[in-house]
């Protein structure tokens, strides 16, 4: 687990986005000027869109992780000091 101050992990970002979406949906339900049926239909559409976006993000995660490892390895090899 990376505990450096100021760093953001992809998992943390995804969890934050999911929590934000749920809270936003709850607030929208409380202040919605629509009927219950209309609100449920709208909420269903939003949840479907969120599932799609979350699925895409999960599919991209391994690729992003590999890219980060590759970039870190590249930085590590270019900054290594020769040992004499």
PDB file with one MODEL, atoms N, CA, C and O in Angstrom:
MODEL        1
ATOM      1  N   UNK A   1       0.837  -1.180   0.000  1.00  0.00           N
ATOM      2  CA  UNK A   1       0.000   0.000   0.000  1.00  0.00           C
ATOM      3  C   UNK A   1       0.878   1.237   0.000  1.00  0.00           C
ATOM      4  O   UNK A   1       1.806   1.336   0.803  1.00  0.00           O
ATOM      5  N   UNK A   2       0.607   2.157  -0.864  1.00  0.00           N
ATOM      6  CA  UNK A   2       1.369   3.385  -0.953  1.00  0.00           C
ATOM      7  C   UNK A   2       0.800   4.384   0.036  1.00  0.00           C
ATOM      8  O   UNK A   2      -0.358   4.787  -0.079  1.00  0.00           O
ATOM      9  N   UNK A   3       1.609   4.787   1.009  1.00  0.00           N
ATOM     10  CA  UNK A   3       1.123   5.694   2.047  1.00  0.00           C
ATOM     11  C   UNK A   3       1.772   7.068   1.965  1.00  0.00           C
ATOM     12  O   UNK A   3       1.699   7.846   2.916  1.00  0.00           O
ATOM     13  N   UNK A   4       2.399   7.368   0.850  1.00  0.00           N
ATOM     14  CA  UNK A   4       2.997   8.682   0.706  1.00  0.00           C
ATOM     15  C   UNK A   4       1.912   9.743   0.663  1.00  0.00           C
ATOM     16  O   UNK A   4       0.877   9.570   0.020  1.00  0.00           O
ATOM     17  N   UNK A   5       2.167  10.844   1.359  1.00  0.00           N
ATOM     18  CA  UNK A   5       1.201  11.939   1.382  1.00  0.00           C
ATOM     19  C   UNK A   5       1.111  12.574  -0.001  1.00  0.00           C
ATOM     20  O   UNK A   5       2.127  12.876  -0.627  1.00  0.00           O
ATOM     21  N   UNK A   6      -0.127  12.773  -0.469  1.00  0.00           N
ATOM     22  CA  UNK A   6      -0.340  13.441  -1.738  1.00  0.00           C
ATOM     23  C   UNK A   6      -0.390  12.525  -2.942  1.00  0.00           C
ATOM     24  O   UNK A   6      -0.537  13.002  -4.067  1.00  0.00           O
ATOM     25  N   UNK A   7      -0.271  11.214  -2.737  1.00  0.00           N
ATOM     26  CA  UNK A   7      -0.350  10.302  -3.871  1.00  0.00           C
ATOM     27  C   UNK A   7      -1.770   9.783  -4.018  1.00  0.00           C
ATOM     28  O   UNK A   7      -2.492   9.626  -3.033  1.00  0.00           O
ATOM     29  N   UNK A   8      -2.159   9.520  -5.245  1.00  0.00           N
ATOM     30  CA  UNK A   8      -3.497   9.011  -5.542  1.00  0.00           C
ATOM     31  C   UNK A   8      -3.340   7.695  -6.288  1.00  0.00           C
ATOM     32  O   UNK A   8      -2.610   7.613  -7.276  1.00  0.00           O
ATOM     33  N   UNK A   9      -4.029   6.666  -5.808  1.00  0.00           N
ATOM     34  CA  UNK A   9      -3.987   5.382  -6.499  1.00  0.00           C
ATOM     35  C   UNK A   9      -5.220   5.253  -7.370  1.00  0.00           C
ATOM     36  O   UNK A   9      -6.232   5.907  -7.120  1.00  0.00           O
ATOM     37  N   UNK A  10      -5.142   4.423  -8.378  1.00  0.00           N
ATOM     38  CA  UNK A  10      -6.266   4.219  -9.275  1.00  0.00           C
ATOM     39  C   UNK A  10      -7.445   3.608  -8.529  1.00  0.00           C
ATOM     40  O   UNK A  10      -8.593   3.985  -8.763  1.00  0.00           O
ATOM     41  N   UNK A  11      -7.166   2.667  -7.633  1.00  0.00           N
ATOM     42  CA  UNK A  11      -8.236   2.062  -6.841  1.00  0.00           C
ATOM     43  C   UNK A  11      -8.947   3.089  -5.983  1.00  0.00           C
ATOM     44  O   UNK A  11     -10.175   3.092  -5.898  1.00  0.00           O
ATOM     45  N   UNK A  12      -8.185   3.954  -5.352  1.00  0.00           N
ATOM     46  CA  UNK A  12      -8.776   5.011  -4.533  1.00  0.00           C
ATOM     47  C   UNK A  12      -9.607   5.967  -5.359  1.00  0.00           C
ATOM     48  O   UNK A  12     -10.660   6.433  -4.924  1.00  0.00           O
ATOM     49  N   UNK A  13      -9.130   6.251  -6.545  1.00  0.00           N
ATOM     50  CA  UNK A  13      -9.871   7.135  -7.441  1.00  0.00           C
ATOM     51  C   UNK A  13     -11.201   6.514  -7.852  1.00  0.00           C
ATOM     52  O   UNK A  13     -12.230   7.189  -7.871  1.00  0.00           O
ATOM     53  N   UNK A  14     -11.172   5.212  -8.184  1.00  0.00           N
ATOM     54  CA  UNK A  14     -12.405   4.529  -8.573  1.00  0.00           C
ATOM     55  C   UNK A  14     -13.399   4.457  -7.419  1.00  0.00           C
ATOM     56  O   UNK A  14     -14.597   4.657  -7.615  1.00  0.00           O
ATOM     57  N   UNK A  15     -12.905   4.172  -6.226  1.00  0.00           N
ATOM     58  CA  UNK A  15     -13.791   4.125  -5.062  1.00  0.00           C
ATOM     59  C   UNK A  15     -14.392   5.499  -4.811  1.00  0.00           C
ATOM     60  O   UNK A  15     -15.588   5.613  -4.540  1.00  0.00           O
ATOM     61  N   UNK A  16     -13.583   6.532  -4.896  1.00  0.00           N
ATOM     62  CA  UNK A  16     -14.082   7.892  -4.699  1.00  0.00           C
ATOM     63  C   UNK A  16     -15.132   8.273  -5.724  1.00  0.00           C
ATOM     64  O   UNK A  16     -16.123   8.924  -5.395  1.00  0.00           O
ATOM     65  N   UNK A  17     -14.913   7.866  -6.972  1.00  0.00           N
ATOM     66  CA  UNK A  17     -15.881   8.164  -8.024  1.00  0.00           C
ATOM     67  C   UNK A  17     -17.194   7.434  -7.770  1.00  0.00           C
ATOM     68  O   UNK A  17     -18.269   8.003  -7.964  1.00  0.00           O
ATOM     69  N   UNK A  18     -17.114   6.175  -7.337  1.00  0.00           N
ATOM     70  CA  UNK A  18     -18.324   5.399  -7.063  1.00  0.00           C
ATOM     71  C   UNK A  18     -19.099   5.996  -5.885  1.00  0.00           C
ATOM     72  O   UNK A  18     -20.320   6.133  -5.950  1.00  0.00           O
ATOM     73  N   UNK A  19     -18.396   6.346  -4.819  1.00  0.00           N
ATOM     74  CA  UNK A  19     -19.059   6.950  -3.658  1.00  0.00           C
ATOM     75  C   UNK A  19     -19.690   8.281  -4.047  1.00  0.00           C
ATOM     76  O   UNK A  19     -20.815   8.581  -3.647  1.00  0.00           O
ATOM     77  N   UNK A  20     -18.975   9.066  -4.815  1.00  0.00           N
ATOM     78  CA  UNK A  20     -19.519  10.345  -5.269  1.00  0.00           C
ATOM     79  C   UNK A  20     -20.764  10.174  -6.119  1.00  0.00           C
ATOM     80  O   UNK A  20     -21.707  10.957  -6.008  1.00  0.00           O
ATOM     81  N   UNK A  21     -20.772   9.162  -6.963  1.00  0.00           N
ATOM     82  CA  UNK A  21     -21.946   8.902  -7.798  1.00  0.00           C
ATOM     83  C   UNK A  21     -23.146   8.509  -6.949  1.00  0.00           C
ATOM     84  O   UNK A  21     -24.262   8.961  -7.204  1.00  0.00           O
ATOM     85  N   UNK A  22     -22.925   7.676  -5.946  1.00  0.00           N
ATOM     86  CA  UNK A  22     -24.024   7.248  -5.073  1.00  0.00           C
ATOM     87  C   UNK A  22     -24.565   8.428  -4.276  1.00  0.00           C
ATOM     88  O   UNK A  22     -25.780   8.595  -4.173  1.00  0.00           O
ATOM     89  N   UNK A  23     -23.694   9.235  -3.720  1.00  0.00           N
ATOM     90  CA  UNK A  23     -24.130  10.407  -2.952  1.00  0.00           C
ATOM     91  C   UNK A  23     -24.874  11.382  -3.858  1.00  0.00           C
ATOM     92  O   UNK A  23     -25.910  11.927  -3.479  1.00  0.00           O
ATOM     93  N   UNK A  24     -24.342  11.596  -5.049  1.00  0.00           N
ATOM     94  CA  UNK A  24     -24.998  12.494  -5.995  1.00  0.00           C
ATOM     95  C   UNK A  24     -26.374  11.999  -6.391  1.00  0.00           C
ATOM     96  O   UNK A  24     -27.307  12.790  -6.520  1.00  0.00           O
ATOM     97  N   UNK A  25     -26.507  10.700  -6.586  1.00  0.00           N
ATOM     98  CA  UNK A  25     -27.813  10.129  -6.929  1.00  0.00           C
ATOM     99  C   UNK A  25     -28.797  10.310  -5.777  1.00  0.00           C
ATOM    100  O   UNK A  25     -29.969  10.614  -5.998  1.00  0.00           O
ATOM    101  N   UNK A  26     -28.321  10.126  -4.558  1.00  0.00           N
ATOM    102  CA  UNK A  26     -29.191  10.313  -3.391  1.00  0.00           C
ATOM    103  C   UNK A  26     -29.673  11.748  -3.261  1.00  0.00           C
ATOM    104  O   UNK A  26     -30.849  11.989  -2.991  1.00  0.00           O
ATOM    105  N   UNK A  27     -28.787  12.684  -3.448  1.00  0.00           N
ATOM    106  CA  UNK A  27     -29.163  14.101  -3.372  1.00  0.00           C
ATOM    107  C   UNK A  27     -30.132  14.445  -4.499  1.00  0.00           C
ATOM    108  O   UNK A  27     -31.094  15.184  -4.293  1.00  0.00           O
ATOM    109  N   UNK A  28     -29.876  13.911  -5.678  1.00  0.00           N
ATOM    110  CA  UNK A  28     -30.770  14.162  -6.810  1.00  0.00           C
ATOM    111  C   UNK A  28     -32.169  13.644  -6.526  1.00  0.00           C
ATOM    112  O   UNK A  28     -33.157  14.287  -6.881  1.00  0.00           O
ATOM    113  N   UNK A  29     -32.259  12.482  -5.885  1.00  0.00           N
ATOM    114  CA  UNK A  29     -33.576  11.934  -5.551  1.00  0.00           C
ATOM    115  C   UNK A  29     -34.316  12.827  -4.560  1.00  0.00           C
ATOM    116  O   UNK A  29     -35.531  12.996  -4.655  1.00  0.00           O
ATOM    117  N   UNK A  30     -33.586  13.390  -3.621  1.00  0.00           N
ATOM    118  CA  UNK A  30     -34.223  14.243  -2.614  1.00  0.00           C
ATOM    119  C   UNK A  30     -34.759  15.547  -3.204  1.00  0.00           C
ATOM    120  O   UNK A  30     -35.767  16.079  -2.738  1.00  0.00           O
ATOM    121  N   UNK A  31     -34.088  16.048  -4.216  1.00  0.00           N
ATOM    122  CA  UNK A  31     -34.464  17.352  -4.761  1.00  0.00           C
ATOM    123  C   UNK A  31     -35.084  17.280  -6.155  1.00  0.00           C
ATOM    124  O   UNK A  31     -35.264  18.310  -6.805  1.00  0.00           O
ATOM    125  N   UNK A  32     -35.407  16.094  -6.611  1.00  0.00           N
ATOM    126  CA  UNK A  32     -35.929  15.928  -7.963  1.00  0.00           C
ATOM    127  C   UNK A  32     -37.371  16.430  -8.071  1.00  0.00           C
ATOM    128  O   UNK A  32     -38.214  16.067  -7.251  1.00  0.00           O
ATOM    129  N   UNK A  33     -37.660  17.264  -9.078  1.00  0.00           N
ATOM    130  CA  UNK A  33     -39.030  17.762  -9.270  1.00  0.00           C
ATOM    131  C   UNK A  33     -39.841  16.841 -10.186  1.00  0.00           C
ATOM    132  O   UNK A  33     -40.763  17.299 -10.860  1.00  0.00           O
ATOM    133  N   UNK A  34     -39.508  15.564 -10.215  1.00  0.00           N
ATOM    134  CA  UNK A  34     -40.190  14.613 -11.093  1.00  0.00           C
ATOM    135  C   UNK A  34     -41.038  13.654 -10.266  1.00  0.00           C
ATOM    136  O   UNK A  34     -40.916  13.579  -9.043  1.00  0.00           O
ATOM    137  N   UNK A  35     -41.890  12.933 -10.959  1.00  0.00           N
ATOM    138  CA  UNK A  35     -42.676  11.897 -10.291  1.00  0.00           C
ATOM    139  C   UNK A  35     -41.753  10.728  -9.946  1.00  0.00           C
ATOM    140  O   UNK A  35     -40.628  10.643 -10.437  1.00  0.00           O
ATOM    141  N   UNK A  36     -42.247   9.836  -9.100  1.00  0.00           N
ATOM    142  CA  UNK A  36     -41.455   8.672  -8.715  1.00  0.00           C
ATOM    143  C   UNK A  36     -41.066   7.815  -9.900  1.00  0.00           C
ATOM    144  O   UNK A  36     -39.926   7.363  -9.997  1.00  0.00           O
ATOM    145  N   UNK A  37     -42.015   7.589 -10.810  1.00  0.00           N
ATOM    146  CA  UNK A  37     -41.739   6.759 -11.972  1.00  0.00           C
ATOM    147  C   UNK A  37     -40.665   7.389 -12.853  1.00  0.00           C
ATOM    148  O   UNK A  37     -39.738   6.705 -13.286  1.00  0.00           O
ATOM    149  N   UNK A  38     -40.785   8.685 -13.118  1.00  0.00           N
ATOM    150  CA  UNK A  38     -39.796   9.376 -13.945  1.00  0.00           C
ATOM    151  C   UNK A  38     -38.424   9.344 -13.281  1.00  0.00           C
ATOM    152  O   UNK A  38     -37.408   9.145 -13.946  1.00  0.00           O
ATOM    153  N   UNK A  39     -38.405   9.541 -11.972  1.00  0.00           N
ATOM    154  CA  UNK A  39     -37.140   9.532 -11.246  1.00  0.00           C
ATOM    155  C   UNK A  39     -36.493   8.155 -11.305  1.00  0.00           C
ATOM    156  O   UNK A  39     -35.281   8.052 -11.496  1.00  0.00           O
ATOM    157  N   UNK A  40     -37.281   7.098 -11.144  1.00  0.00           N
ATOM    158  CA  UNK A  40     -36.737   5.734 -11.219  1.00  0.00           C
ATOM    159  C   UNK A  40     -36.181   5.444 -12.606  1.00  0.00           C
ATOM    160  O   UNK A  40     -35.122   4.829 -12.731  1.00  0.00           O
ATOM    161  N   UNK A  41     -36.878   5.876 -13.640  1.00  0.00           N
ATOM    162  CA  UNK A  41     -36.388   5.661 -15.007  1.00  0.00           C
ATOM    163  C   UNK A  41     -35.072   6.403 -15.239  1.00  0.00           C
ATOM    164  O   UNK A  41     -34.133   5.859 -15.820  1.00  0.00           O
ATOM    165  N   UNK A  42     -35.021   7.649 -14.776  1.00  0.00           N
ATOM    166  CA  UNK A  42     -33.805   8.435 -14.926  1.00  0.00           C
ATOM    167  C   UNK A  42     -32.660   7.810 -14.135  1.00  0.00           C
ATOM    168  O   UNK A  42     -31.533   7.717 -14.621  1.00  0.00           O
ATOM    169  N   UNK A  43     -32.961   7.385 -12.918  1.00  0.00           N
ATOM    170  CA  UNK A  43     -31.937   6.768 -12.085  1.00  0.00           C
ATOM    171  C   UNK A  43     -31.443   5.476 -12.716  1.00  0.00           C
ATOM    172  O   UNK A  43     -30.245   5.194 -12.687  1.00  0.00           O
ATOM    173  N   UNK A  44     -32.343   4.690 -13.283  1.00  0.00           N
ATOM    174  CA  UNK A  44     -31.944   3.457 -13.961  1.00  0.00           C
ATOM    175  C   UNK A  44     -31.006   3.725 -15.123  1.00  0.00           C
ATOM    176  O   UNK A  44     -30.030   3.002 -15.326  1.00  0.00           O
ATOM    177  N   UNK A  45     -31.306   4.762 -15.881  1.00  0.00           N
ATOM    178  CA  UNK A  45     -30.441   5.122 -17.006  1.00  0.00           C
ATOM    179  C   UNK A  45     -29.066   5.571 -16.515  1.00  0.00           C
ATOM    180  O   UNK A  45     -28.043   5.209 -17.096  1.00  0.00           O
ATOM    181  N   UNK A  46     -29.048   6.360 -15.443  1.00  0.00           N
ATOM    182  CA  UNK A  46     -27.771   6.841 -14.893  1.00  0.00           C
ATOM    183  C   UNK A  46     -26.946   5.681 -14.340  1.00  0.00           C
ATOM    184  O   UNK A  46     -25.732   5.632 -14.536  1.00  0.00           O
ATOM    185  N   UNK A  47     -27.599   4.754 -13.653  1.00  0.00           N
ATOM    186  CA  UNK A  47     -26.886   3.603 -13.097  1.00  0.00           C
ATOM    187  C   UNK A  47     -26.314   2.758 -14.226  1.00  0.00           C
ATOM    188  O   UNK A  47     -25.186   2.275 -14.128  1.00  0.00           O
ATOM    189  N   UNK A  48     -27.081   2.576 -15.298  1.00  0.00           N
ATOM    190  CA  UNK A  48     -26.584   1.828 -16.451  1.00  0.00           C
ATOM    191  C   UNK A  48     -25.348   2.477 -17.050  1.00  0.00           C
ATOM    192  O   UNK A  48     -24.384   1.793 -17.393  1.00  0.00           O
ATOM    193  N   UNK A  49     -25.378   3.796 -17.175  1.00  0.00           N
ATOM    194  CA  UNK A  49     -24.222   4.513 -17.720  1.00  0.00           C
ATOM    195  C   UNK A  49     -23.021   4.385 -16.790  1.00  0.00           C
ATOM    196  O   UNK A  49     -21.891   4.200 -17.243  1.00  0.00           O
ATOM    197  N   UNK A  50     -23.272   4.484 -15.484  1.00  0.00           N
ATOM    198  CA  UNK A  50     -22.188   4.364 -14.510  1.00  0.00           C
ATOM    199  C   UNK A  50     -21.574   2.969 -14.551  1.00  0.00           C
ATOM    200  O   UNK A  50     -20.355   2.824 -14.459  1.00  0.00           O
ATOM    201  N   UNK A  51     -22.415   1.935 -14.690  1.00  0.00           N
ATOM    202  CA  UNK A  51     -21.897   0.565 -14.794  1.00  0.00           C
ATOM    203  C   UNK A  51     -20.977   0.438 -16.003  1.00  0.00           C
ATOM    204  O   UNK A  51     -19.914  -0.177 -15.924  1.00  0.00           O
ATOM    205  N   UNK A  52     -21.393   1.025 -17.116  1.00  0.00           N
ATOM    206  CA  UNK A  52     -20.565   0.965 -18.319  1.00  0.00           C
ATOM    207  C   UNK A  52     -19.230   1.651 -18.128  1.00  0.00           C
ATOM    208  O   UNK A  52     -18.193   1.115 -18.518  1.00  0.00           O
ATOM    209  N   UNK A  53     -19.244   2.832 -17.532  1.00  0.00           N
ATOM    210  CA  UNK A  53     -17.999   3.571 -17.309  1.00  0.00           C
ATOM    211  C   UNK A  53     -17.099   2.843 -16.322  1.00  0.00           C
ATOM    212  O   UNK A  53     -15.885   2.776 -16.512  1.00  0.00           O
ATOM    213  N   UNK A  54     -17.699   2.298 -15.266  1.00  0.00           N
ATOM    214  CA  UNK A  54     -16.915   1.570 -14.276  1.00  0.00           C
ATOM    215  C   UNK A  54     -16.313   0.312 -14.894  1.00  0.00           C
ATOM    216  O   UNK A  54     -15.160  -0.025 -14.625  1.00  0.00           O
ATOM    217  N   UNK A  55     -17.089  -0.377 -15.718  1.00  0.00           N
ATOM    218  CA  UNK A  55     -16.576  -1.561 -16.409  1.00  0.00           C
ATOM    219  C   UNK A  55     -15.399  -1.225 -17.307  1.00  0.00           C
ATOM    220  O   UNK A  55     -14.410  -1.956 -17.347  1.00  0.00           O
ATOM    221  N   UNK A  56     -15.509  -0.115 -18.029  1.00  0.00           N
ATOM    222  CA  UNK A  56     -14.412   0.314 -18.901  1.00  0.00           C
ATOM    223  C   UNK A  56     -13.166   0.641 -18.084  1.00  0.00           C
ATOM    224  O   UNK A  56     -12.053   0.285 -18.470  1.00  0.00           O
ATOM    225  N   UNK A  57     -13.360   1.323 -16.946  1.00  0.00           N
ATOM    226  CA  UNK A  57     -12.226   1.678 -16.095  1.00  0.00           C
ATOM    227  C   UNK A  57     -11.550   0.433 -15.534  1.00  0.00           C
ATOM    228  O   UNK A  57     -10.324   0.366 -15.443  1.00  0.00           O
ATOM    229  N   UNK A  58     -12.366  -0.553 -15.160  1.00  0.00           N
ATOM    230  CA  UNK A  58     -11.797  -1.794 -14.628  1.00  0.00           C
ATOM    231  C   UNK A  58     -11.024  -2.536 -15.713  1.00  0.00           C
ATOM    232  O   UNK A  58      -9.974  -3.118 -15.441  1.00  0.00           O
ATOM    233  N   UNK A  59     -11.534  -2.517 -16.931  1.00  0.00           N
ATOM    234  CA  UNK A  59     -10.819  -3.164 -18.039  1.00  0.00           C
ATOM    235  C   UNK A  59      -9.502  -2.469 -18.336  1.00  0.00           C
ATOM    236  O   UNK A  59      -8.531  -3.127 -18.708  1.00  0.00           O
ATOM    237  N   UNK A  60      -9.450  -1.148 -18.178  1.00  0.00           N
ATOM    238  CA  UNK A  60      -8.229  -0.391 -18.468  1.00  0.00           C
ATOM    239  C   UNK A  60      -7.206  -0.488 -17.351  1.00  0.00           C
ATOM    240  O   UNK A  60      -6.026  -0.227 -17.585  1.00  0.00           O
ATOM    241  N   UNK A  61      -7.620  -0.855 -16.141  1.00  0.00           N
ATOM    242  CA  UNK A  61      -6.729  -0.846 -14.990  1.00  0.00           C
ATOM    243  C   UNK A  61      -5.464  -1.666 -15.188  1.00  0.00           C
ATOM    244  O   UNK A  61      -4.380  -1.157 -14.904  1.00  0.00           O
ATOM    245  N   UNK A  62      -5.540  -2.915 -15.663  1.00  0.00           N
ATOM    246  CA  UNK A  62      -4.289  -3.676 -15.844  1.00  0.00           C
ATOM    247  C   UNK A  62      -3.337  -3.008 -16.831  1.00  0.00           C
ATOM    248  O   UNK A  62      -2.122  -3.031 -16.637  1.00  0.00           O
ATOM    249  N   UNK A  63      -3.884  -2.416 -17.884  1.00  0.00           N
ATOM    250  CA  UNK A  63      -3.036  -1.746 -18.865  1.00  0.00           C
ATOM    251  C   UNK A  63      -2.371  -0.517 -18.260  1.00  0.00           C
ATOM    252  O   UNK A  63      -1.191  -0.259 -18.499  1.00  0.00           O
ATOM    253  N   UNK A  64      -3.131   0.235 -17.477  1.00  0.00           N
ATOM    254  CA  UNK A  64      -2.567   1.417 -16.830  1.00  0.00           C
ATOM    255  C   UNK A  64      -1.499   1.020 -15.813  1.00  0.00           C
ATOM    256  O   UNK A  64      -0.471   1.687 -15.697  1.00  0.00           O
ATOM    257  N   UNK A  65      -1.741  -0.053 -15.083  1.00  0.00           N
ATOM    258  CA  UNK A  65      -0.769  -0.514 -14.095  1.00  0.00           C
ATOM    259  C   UNK A  65       0.524  -0.949 -14.779  1.00  0.00           C
ATOM    260  O   UNK A  65       1.617  -0.621 -14.319  1.00  0.00           O
ATOM    261  N   UNK A  66       0.392  -1.689 -15.881  1.00  0.00           N
ATOM    262  CA  UNK A  66       1.593  -2.105 -16.613  1.00  0.00           C
ATOM    263  C   UNK A  66       2.370  -0.904 -17.140  1.00  0.00           C
ATOM    264  O   UNK A  66       3.600  -0.876 -17.094  1.00  0.00           O
ATOM    265  N   UNK A  67       1.632   0.091 -17.642  1.00  0.00           N
ATOM    266  CA  UNK A  67       2.286   1.296 -18.160  1.00  0.00           C
ATOM    267  C   UNK A  67       3.027   2.023 -17.039  1.00  0.00           C
ATOM    268  O   UNK A  67       4.145   2.496 -17.243  1.00  0.00           O
ATOM    269  N   UNK A  68       2.415   2.115 -15.859  1.00  0.00           N
ATOM    270  CA  UNK A  68       3.070   2.774 -14.724  1.00  0.00           C
ATOM    271  C   UNK A  68       4.334   2.029 -14.326  1.00  0.00           C
ATOM    272  O   UNK A  68       5.364   2.651 -14.068  1.00  0.00           O
ATOM    273  N   UNK A  69       4.267   0.698 -14.273  1.00  0.00           N
ATOM    274  CA  UNK A  69       5.443  -0.099 -13.925  1.00  0.00           C
ATOM    275  C   UNK A  69       6.543   0.116 -14.957  1.00  0.00           C
ATOM    276  O   UNK A  69       7.708   0.293 -14.604  1.00  0.00           O
ATOM    277  N   UNK A  70       6.169   0.100 -16.226  1.00  0.00           N
ATOM    278  CA  UNK A  70       7.144   0.310 -17.293  1.00  0.00           C
ATOM    279  C   UNK A  70       7.785   1.694 -17.159  1.00  0.00           C
ATOM    280  O   UNK A  70       8.999   1.834 -17.303  1.00  0.00           O
ATOM    281  N   UNK A  71       6.971   2.711 -16.884  1.00  0.00           N
ATOM    282  CA  UNK A  71       7.498   4.069 -16.738  1.00  0.00           C
ATOM    283  C   UNK A  71       8.421   4.170 -15.529  1.00  0.00           C
ATOM    284  O   UNK A  71       9.471   4.809 -15.591  1.00  0.00           O
ATOM    285  N   UNK A  72       8.022   3.536 -14.430  1.00  0.00           N
ATOM    286  CA  UNK A  72       8.866   3.563 -13.233  1.00  0.00           C
ATOM    287  C   UNK A  72      10.183   2.833 -13.474  1.00  0.00           C
ATOM    288  O   UNK A  72      11.238   3.287 -13.033  1.00  0.00           O
ATOM    289  N   UNK A  73      10.119   1.703 -14.173  1.00  0.00           N
ATOM    290  CA  UNK A  73      11.346   0.987 -14.503  1.00  0.00           C
ATOM    291  C   UNK A  73      12.250   1.829 -15.385  1.00  0.00           C
ATOM    292  O   UNK A  73      13.470   1.820 -15.226  1.00  0.00           O
ATOM    293  N   UNK A  74      11.650   2.552 -16.308  1.00  0.00           N
ATOM    294  CA  UNK A  74      12.422   3.413 -17.198  1.00  0.00           C
ATOM    295  C   UNK A  74      13.121   4.514 -16.407  1.00  0.00           C
ATOM    296  O   UNK A  74      14.296   4.805 -16.631  1.00  0.00           O
ATOM    297  N   UNK A  75      12.392   5.115 -15.489  1.00  0.00           N
ATOM    298  CA  UNK A  75      12.970   6.170 -14.650  1.00  0.00           C
ATOM    299  C   UNK A  75      14.064   5.592 -13.772  1.00  0.00           C
ATOM    300  O   UNK A  75      15.115   6.209 -13.600  1.00  0.00           O
ATOM    301  N   UNK A  76      13.827   4.417 -13.219  1.00  0.00           N
ATOM    302  CA  UNK A  76      14.813   3.795 -12.341  1.00  0.00           C
ATOM    303  C   UNK A  76      16.100   3.479 -13.083  1.00  0.00           C
ATOM    304  O   UNK A  76      17.186   3.665 -12.534  1.00  0.00           O
ATOM    305  N   UNK A  77      16.002   3.005 -14.321  1.00  0.00           N
ATOM    306  CA  UNK A  77      17.211   2.651 -15.063  1.00  0.00           C
ATOM    307  C   UNK A  77      17.957   3.889 -15.550  1.00  0.00           C
ATOM    308  O   UNK A  77      19.177   3.856 -15.711  1.00  0.00           O
ATOM    309  N   UNK A  78      17.233   4.974 -15.783  1.00  0.00           N
ATOM    310  CA  UNK A  78      17.925   6.190 -16.253  1.00  0.00           C
ATOM    311  C   UNK A  78      18.525   6.975 -15.095  1.00  0.00           C
ATOM    312  O   UNK A  78      19.420   7.791 -15.312  1.00  0.00           O
ATOM    313  N   UNK A  79      18.055   6.751 -13.872  1.00  0.00           N
ATOM    314  CA  UNK A  79      18.574   7.505 -12.734  1.00  0.00           C
ATOM    315  C   UNK A  79      19.534   6.704 -11.884  1.00  0.00           C
ATOM    316  O   UNK A  79      20.052   7.218 -10.893  1.00  0.00           O
ATOM    317  N   UNK A  80      19.787   5.449 -12.249  1.00  0.00           N
ATOM    318  CA  UNK A  80      20.743   4.648 -11.481  1.00  0.00           C
ATOM    319  C   UNK A  80      22.131   5.237 -11.643  1.00  0.00           C
ATOM    320  O   UNK A  80      22.559   5.590 -12.743  1.00  0.00           O
ATOM    321  N   UNK A  81      22.818   5.333 -10.523  1.00  0.00           N
ATOM    322  CA  UNK A  81      24.189   5.822 -10.584  1.00  0.00           C
ATOM    323  C   UNK A  81      25.125   4.637 -10.714  1.00  0.00           C
ATOM    324  O   UNK A  81      24.924   3.605 -10.074  1.00  0.00           O
ATOM    325  N   UNK A  82      26.136   4.784 -11.532  1.00  0.00           N
ATOM    326  CA  UNK A  82      27.071   3.671 -11.701  1.00  0.00           C
ATOM    327  C   UNK A  82      27.812   3.408 -10.397  1.00  0.00           C
ATOM    328  O   UNK A  82      28.208   4.344  -9.702  1.00  0.00           O
ATOM    329  N   UNK A  83      27.994   2.161 -10.072  1.00  0.00           N
ATOM    330  CA  UNK A  83      28.751   1.800  -8.868  1.00  0.00           C
ATOM    331  C   UNK A  83      30.155   1.425  -9.265  1.00  0.00           C
ATOM    332  O   UNK A  83      30.363   0.512 -10.065  1.00  0.00           O
ATOM    333  N   UNK A  84      31.106   2.121  -8.713  1.00  0.00           N
ATOM    334  CA  UNK A  84      32.492   1.869  -9.030  1.00  0.00           C
ATOM    335  C   UNK A  84      33.195   1.309  -7.840  1.00  0.00           C
ATOM    336  O   UNK A  84      34.391   1.026  -7.906  1.00  0.00           O
TER     337      UNK A  84
ENDMDL
END
